[in-house]
Amino acid sequence: MAARSKRLIHFALVVAALLIGAAEPATQTRQARRIISLVPALTEMLFAVGAGPQVVAVSSYDEFPPEVKSLPQVGALLDPDMERILSLRPDLVVIYGSQTDLQTQLGRAGIRVYNYRHAGLEGILNTLRDLGAAVGHATEGERLAREIRSTLDRLRARVQGRPKPRVLLVFERDPASLRGVFVSGGFGFLDDMLQIAGGVNVFADVKRESVQPSVETILARAPDVILEVRATGLLAATDVADARRVWGTLASIPAVRNGRIHILNGEHLVVPGPRVAQGAEGFARALHPDAFK
């Protein structure tokens, strides 16, 4: 039951990251000294730009970097603990754009808000710059954004000219079945990562971040590769073979027929934070292993 609860929470956070639009900078420019982050992706960014010592609390689902595990937890997307937040005397709280009630409460308390609305990879880079500036680390944010872009450009060049397989990019399904399948549509950071990695999304024509296709639709799309991504801890290494076997019922799909089903574990694959270049490389290594020999 605990594992299923964690899986459902993870799914809610991934979908929230996919469905929310672009980051809005904090309304003032004074440096924040006591930061609370309710957004795991932005918690990673804060530590990556050197603002870790300014973070005094995080969400209930923050796990990276390891330092966050020693910080107080104040709820998350659906259950922010306003009383706990106020008791920690923050001067900046990082929230999801959908947390309008929380934003109103924080505004009444005179607490500055960084309103997070994620889009695609460009949105991630822009957020790094904006957030860095908002917390007094503008130089570090700009430098990290440049480094990520440079890494992605090198990765794109590495797979350039190779045949581009048609990919079904799965980020959620019910355990041991093909029910509740959610895949990347042709918009958002997962689709951007897939393109850089040298793949073509079989749902590129559906301009949404997530799609819930039927089995019949998956059969009709006939992907060359099935790329299934899960956060660390949600799928043990010993279960990977079982996860592949689930797709065996769709034997007519080229990906199944040719054994091109890849099950990838790691939060860097699904979190729109500073590790996106690492995630894109994970996609590329699965799709074009010869490019990395």
JOUR-V186017 format. One record per residue. RES is the residue in three letters. PSI is psi as a letter, one per 40 degrees, with the letter a starting at -180 (999 if undefined). Layout:
<<RES | PSI> <RES | PSI>>
This chain:
<<MET | d> <ALA | d> <ALA | d> <ARG | d> <SER | d> <LYS | d> <ARG | d> <LEU | d> <ILE | d> <HIS | d> <PHE | d> <ALA | d> <LEU | d> <VAL | d> <VAL | d> <ALA | d> <ALA | d> <LEU | d> <LEU | e> <ILE | i> <GLY | c> <ALA | i> <ALA | h> <GLU | h> <PRO | i> <ALA | i> <THR | e> <GLN | i> <THR | e> <ARG | i> <GLN | h> <ALA | h> <ARG | d> <ARG | h> <ILE | h> <ILE | h> <SER | h> <LEU | e> <VAL | h> <PRO | d> <ALA | d> <LEU | d> <THR | d> <GLU | d> <MET | d> <LEU | d> <PHE | d> <ALA | d> <VAL | e> <GLY | e> <ALA | e> <GLY | d> <PRO | e> <GLN | e> <VAL | h> <VAL | e> <ALA | i> <VAL | a> <SER | i> <SER | e> <TYR | e> <ASP | h> <GLU | e> <PHE | h> <PRO | i> <PRO | d> <GLU | d> <VAL | d> <LYS | e> <SER | e> <LEU | i> <PRO | i> <GLN | h> <VAL | f> <GLY | a> <ALA | a> <LEU | d> <LEU | e> <ASP | f> <PRO | h> <ASP | g> <MET | d> <GLU | d> <ARG | d> <ILE | d> <LEU | d> <SER | d> <LEU | e> <ARG | f> <PRO | i> <ASP | e> <LEU | h> <VAL | h> <VAL | h> <ILE | i> <TYR | i> <GLY | d> <SER | e> <GLN | g> <THR | d> <ASP | d> <LEU | d> <GLN | d> <THR | d> <GLN | d> <LEU | d> <GLY | d> <ARG | d> <ALA | e> <GLY | f> <ILE | h> <ARG | i> <VAL | h> <TYR | h> <ASN | h> <TYR | h> <ARG | g> <HIS | i> <ALA | b> <GLY | a> <LEU | d> <GLU | d> <GLY | d> <ILE | d> <LEU | d> <ASN | d> <THR | d> <LEU | d> <ARG | d> <ASP | d> <LEU | d> <GLY | d> <ALA | d> <ALA | d> <VAL | e> <GLY | f> <HIS | f> <ALA | d> <THR | d> <GLU | d> <GLY | d> <GLU | d> <ARG | d> <LEU | d> <ALA | d> <ARG | d> <GLU | d> <ILE | d> <ARG | d> <SER | d> <THR | d> <LEU | d> <ASP | d> <ARG | d> <LEU | d> <ARG | d> <ALA | d> <ARG | d> <VAL | e> <GLN | i> <GLY | e> <ARG | i> <PRO | h> <LYS | h> <PRO | i> <ARG | h> <VAL | h> <LEU | h> <LEU | h> <VAL | h> <PHE | e> <GLU | i> <ARG | i> <ASP | i> <PRO | h> <ALA | f> <SER | i> <LEU | f> <ARG | i> <GLY | f> <VAL | h> <PHE | h> <VAL | i> <SER | h> <GLY | a> <GLY | f> <PHE | i> <GLY | i> <PHE | d> <LEU | d> <ASP | d> <ASP | d> <MET | d> <LEU | d> <GLN | d> <ILE | d> <ALA | e> <GLY | f> <GLY | i> <VAL | h> <ASN | h> <VAL | e> <PHE | f> <ALA | d> <ASP | e> <VAL | h> <LYS | g> <ARG | i> <GLU | d> <SER | i> <VAL | i> <GLN | g> <PRO | i> <SER | i> <VAL | d> <GLU | d> <THR | d> <ILE | d> <LEU | d> <ALA | d> <ARG | d> <ALA | g> <PRO | i> <ASP | d> <VAL | h> <ILE | h> <LEU | h> <GLU | h> <VAL | h> <ARG | i> <ALA | i> <THR | h> <GLY | e> <LEU | e> <LEU | h> <ALA | i> <ALA | d> <THR | e> <ASP | e> <VAL | d> <ALA | d> <ASP | d> <ALA | d> <ARG | d> <ARG | d> <VAL | d> <TRP | e> <GLY | e> <THR | e> <LEU | f> <ALA | e> <SER | e> <ILE | h> <PRO | d> <ALA | d> <VAL | d> <ARG | d> <ASN | e> <GLY | f> <ARG | g> <ILE | h> <HIS | h> <ILE | h> <LEU | h> <ASN | i> <GLY | h> <GLU | d> <HIS | e> <LEU | d> <VAL | e> <VAL | h> <PRO | g> <GLY | a> <PRO | e> <ARG | e> <VAL | d> <ALA | d> <GLN | d> <GLY | d> <ALA | d> <GLU | d> <GLY | d> <PHE | d> <ALA | d> <ARG | d> <ALA | d> <LEU | d> <HIS | g> <PRO | d> <ASP | d> <ALA | e> <PHE | e> <LYS | 999>>
